[in-house]
């Protein structure tokens, strides 16, 4: 891959990832968890993310004598592609493509906020 293309990919990826923050309510649009809601956890690796409650599989964990380890049938999240999920607006409860907007916080400092493209409500409301 050429240097320029690699850089372009990197920028695209950053753009996508910047639309999500930890604790965001997201909806899955494709795959086996389609239509389900989850809570954004973290970026796993290249374009893949972990979302609480989405893309889960059941792992059977045997008792190894370690009391700190859970045993039995345990639900675990698997990394899923970032393009399969969309943030959900807290106001209109619809999947949204957030826009960026500069606003002033309580101390008059300029901060960037994510805005819902449908209703204009802030996705970072209380934060
Ligand atoms: Zn909205």
Boltz pocket constraint, residues with backbone or C-beta under 6 A from the ligand:
constraints:
  - pocket:
      binder: B
      contacts: [[A, 89], [A, 90], [A, 91], [A, 92], [A, 93], [A, 94], [A, 96], [A, 116], [A, 117], [A, 118], [A, 119], [A, 120], [A, 121]]
      max_distance: 6.0
